[in-house]
Amino acid sequence: MKRITSLIFVCIFILLFNFISCESLDGKPSDNDESTTSTSTTINNTTSTSTSTTINNTTSTSTSTTINTTTSTSTTLPHGIDNYELGQAPNDIIKYNNGYVIISSTSSIAQVFYYKESNTFLTLINQGSETISTLSNDGTYRIDGRTTARLIREFSLGTGYNPYKATIVGDKLFTTALMVNRLLIHNLTNGSKIKEINIPNDGIYYSRPSGIVNYGNYIFIACSFYYGESSVVYRNTGKVFVYDYVKDEVKGYINIKGKNSNALYIKDNILYIISSGSYSNNGSIEKIDLLTADFSNPSNVTTTNVLSGKDFMTLVINGNYAYIGDGAEIIRYNTNTWTSDKSINLFPTATAIYYPYISALTYSSTKNKIYAIEFASRKLNVLDIALSSIENNYTTGDWPTAFIINE
């Protein structure tokens, strides 16, 4: 009798333990109230055990791991997970709802995160160490700030595609695929691929789509046009690819004057095209008035030269001043005359293991400060808008590449 009573007690204890361990953690957002395991993938309301997706009459295969949905190729978790790993070589971070999306180049994945802490001010990704650095509103800095966000969803962008930069419109993710010369379009709510678009080469020169922005109905992509690898690279004049995502129409190319065009920036209805040249003080910045340009035939759109003669890589404008990254130096220009009046070098050392340059640069309206990452020194720098001094700096992980400010 005692043995039977003991067995009953053990069974009740096991059932109670399993019930408690299966309870969900409280958090947001939540798409469902239960955890499920499934080997099927749901895309556009159709369920299939295949990972094949047909795009533009061609069939390509892709894999997707979705967290926080009812159907997935792995166990779904209703509130995301905290113990995650970034993909290999994270290269871009983009604001999205109450969080952000990180694009990783080598592993070719996208990861969707939501903030856990409301006081996160700045989130920075480190390509080499594959970590996140965060700066809170109260000044707390963390080398690996994974606890400030929760991974909600992760999906493949295509094996070997080498995604480079991205922009988000609504729940659509538009990503440039550098090595395969394509524009990738995905649904962020479930990770499904909507479409991929070929970005045409020019003879022997690959288009090499890089920087990407959206304005109105259009997606603009800076294309470098080069061939060769490593130290032997042959460059042609760059172009800007134009795609109307509302009508799903490729409009064509805007012809520009600069070479190695790799970044775009929009301010006050002006599109700025940033070209680095061959990193021998022969880069340029051109502009297009987005209000007057007719993009029905982009080849007829002309650009106006703004600056030339530097290794331009990054640009941000605040009021009448433009702050431009030239190697490891930030130069301030008066936008009325486009003449420089101040500069500051963030890596004055003569030698470095890696090429010193400003990998990301922005202005904070709430702090009234300039924030800049210098790649070689692995520093996040905070500067006053007069560029009179570096007010603060923080050590990042290896190869800091991009950041966003939550304001």
Secondary structure, 3 states (H helix, E strand, C coil): CHHHHHHHHHHHHHHHHHHHHCCCCCCCCCCCCCCCCCCCEEECCEEECCCEEEECCEEEECCEECCCCCCCCCCCCCCCECCCCCCCCEEEEEEECCEEEEEECCCCEEEEEEECCCCEEEEEEECCCCEEEEEECCCCEECCCHHHEEEEEEEECCCCCCEEEEEEECCEEEEEECCCCEEEEEECCCCCEEEEEECCCECCEECCEEEEEEECCEEEEEECCEEEECCEEEECEEEEEEEECCCCEEEEEEEEEEECEEEEEEECCEEEEEECCCCCCCCEEEEEECCCCCCCCHHHCCCEEEEECCCEEEEEEECCEEEEEECCEEEEEECCCCEEEEEEECCCCCCCCCCCCEEEEEEECCCCEEEEEECCCCEEEEEECCCCCEEEEEECCCCEEEEEECC
